[in-house]
Amino acid sequence: MIPIEDRCTSCGIPLQAEKSVKFSCPRCSSHYIVRCGQCRDQSAKYTCPGCGFVGP
């Protein structure tokens, strides 16, 4: 089985280790939010694919 690499939830680019984070959705805790360093620095919005929660 080929692993699916993590991509930023906001912009979709493949993650690099520097400044990247992966955390459970603050609302539903059922899905992961994955963020690249650039989107974090810019406070780009993200949307949980499960419950639709939108965060900065």
N, C-alpha and C positions, 0 to 999 in steps of 0.2 A: 504494500500500500504506500502511495506517495503522499507525504505530509503536505498539507496546504499551508503555505507560509502566511504569517500574519500580515494584514494590510491595515493601514490607517482607516479608521471608521469615517473620518472627515474627508480625506482627499484620495484615499485608495492606493497610495504608494506602498511598496513593500517596506517593512520596518527595518531600521538599522538600530543597533544597540544604543547609540548615544541619544539620550533624552527621551527615549520611547517608553511608553507605559501601557500596561494592560490591566484592567480592573473590571470588577463586576458592575453592572448597571446599578446606579444608586436607588432606583425605584424598584425594579423587579428582581434583581440579583440572579436572573436566569441566563442572561447573555453577557458576553464580555464586550467592553468598549476598548478599542485599541487606538492609541494616539501616537503620531510621530512627533518629534521635537519641534518641527516647524509649526504644525497646527497648534501645539500647546503654547508656543511663544506668541502666536497670533490670536490666541483664544478663539480659534475657529469652532463653530458649532458642530455638534455631533448628534446623531439620532440613534437610539437603541433600536436594533432590528426586531426586537420582541414586543416591547410595550409602547414604543414611540416616544419615550422620554427624550427631551432635547436639553442638552447642556452646553455650557461654554467651553 
